[in-house]
């Protein structure tokens, strides 16, 4: 069972890291520090969007329309932190006390 705990924590940590990169990259694109016309930037941005859209889309369908403000990454980010805390608090269950 310890392997299941480690695998779940690894998946949550990887998703958390990818989301941080996506959020920072979106800020840099919006402030025109990065240009999407550059092939490497476009490929990285497109890849991150393809990874994260299946996670964001169900959350966006539940949230009310807020215009230009996208709250889906924030909600998913909070959900990941809650899941990590729940796993940490139930660590004994995974390792048999």
Backbone torsions as a table, in degrees:
resi	resn	phi	psi	omega
1	UNK	NA	-25.0	178.0
2	UNK	-62.1	-32.3	178.5
3	UNK	-66.7	-37.8	177.5
4	UNK	-62.9	-44.1	177.8
5	UNK	-60.0	-48.2	-179.1
6	UNK	-63.1	-40.0	-179.9
7	UNK	-66.2	-43.7	178.6
8	UNK	-63.6	-42.8	178.5
9	UNK	-65.4	-38.6	178.0
10	UNK	-63.2	-45.1	179.3
11	UNK	-61.4	-46.0	179.2
12	UNK	-63.9	-38.6	178.2
13	UNK	-66.7	-39.2	178.9
14	UNK	-66.8	-44.5	178.4
15	UNK	-62.6	-41.5	177.7
16	UNK	-59.0	-46.2	-179.6
17	UNK	-64.3	-44.0	179.7
18	UNK	-62.6	-39.5	177.7
19	UNK	-64.9	-40.3	177.9
20	UNK	-61.4	-45.4	178.6
21	UNK	-61.2	-43.3	-179.6
22	UNK	-63.3	-43.8	-179.5
23	UNK	-64.7	-46.9	179.8
24	UNK	-63.9	-40.9	179.5
25	UNK	-65.4	-36.6	178.1
26	UNK	-65.3	-38.2	176.2
27	UNK	-63.7	-45.1	-179.2
28	UNK	-64.4	-33.7	176.6
29	UNK	-71.0	-43.7	-179.5
30	UNK	-66.3	-32.2	177.3
31	UNK	-90.0	9.5	175.6
32	UNK	59.3	33.0	171.6
33	UNK	-82.2	-38.2	175.4
34	UNK	-108.3	146.9	-178.2
35	UNK	-117.2	125.6	-178.8
36	UNK	-71.5	-7.8	176.0
37	UNK	-77.4	-13.9	175.4
38	UNK	-77.5	128.9	-173.8
39	UNK	-57.9	-42.4	-179.1
40	UNK	-65.3	-43.2	179.3
41	UNK	-63.8	-43.8	179.5
42	UNK	-61.9	-44.5	-179.5
43	UNK	-64.1	-43.3	179.1
44	UNK	-63.9	-45.8	-179.6
45	UNK	-63.7	-44.5	180.0
46	UNK	-64.2	-41.4	178.2
47	UNK	-64.1	-43.3	178.0
48	UNK	-63.7	-40.7	178.1
49	UNK	-63.6	-41.2	179.1
50	UNK	-65.4	-33.5	177.8
51	UNK	-72.4	-39.3	-170.5
52	UNK	-95.4	-22.1	-178.8
53	UNK	-59.0	-40.6	177.0
54	UNK	-62.0	-22.2	177.4
55	UNK	-85.2	-40.8	-176.0
56	UNK	-75.6	-35.0	-172.5
57	UNK	-58.8	-47.6	178.2
58	UNK	-62.3	-33.5	178.8
59	UNK	-69.6	-41.2	178.1
60	UNK	-63.5	-33.0	179.4
61	UNK	-68.8	-27.1	-179.7
62	UNK	-84.7	-38.6	-176.0
63	UNK	-72.1	148.7	174.5
64	UNK	-70.6	158.5	179.5
65	UNK	-69.5	122.5	-179.3
66	UNK	-113.6	21.2	179.3
67	UNK	74.1	-125.4	-177.1
68	UNK	-83.2	-3.4	-178.4
69	UNK	-95.0	115.6	-179.3
70	UNK	-98.2	110.8	-178.3
71	UNK	-94.2	-4.2	-177.7
72	UNK	-58.5	-46.0	178.5
73	UNK	-60.2	-37.2	179.0
74	UNK	-65.0	-44.4	-179.7
75	UNK	-64.1	-44.0	179.5
76	UNK	-65.7	-40.5	178.1
77	UNK	-58.9	-45.7	178.4
78	UNK	-64.9	-40.1	178.7
79	UNK	-62.9	-39.4	178.1
80	UNK	-64.2	-42.8	179.0
81	UNK	-63.6	-41.4	178.5
82	UNK	-64.1	-43.1	178.1
83	UNK	-62.8	-40.9	177.9
84	UNK	-62.4	-43.9	179.8
85	UNK	-65.0	-38.8	178.6
86	UNK	-64.4	-40.2	177.6
87	UNK	-65.8	-41.9	-180.0
88	UNK	-64.6	-41.5	-179.9
89	UNK	-68.0	-24.7	179.3
90	UNK	-105.9	26.7	-178.9
91	UNK	-57.9	-38.9	-179.3
92	UNK	-62.7	-33.9	179.4
93	UNK	-65.1	-37.0	-179.4
94	UNK	-73.7	-31.3	-175.2
95	UNK	-105.9	8.8	175.4
96	UNK	67.7	36.2	177.0
97	UNK	62.0	NA	NA
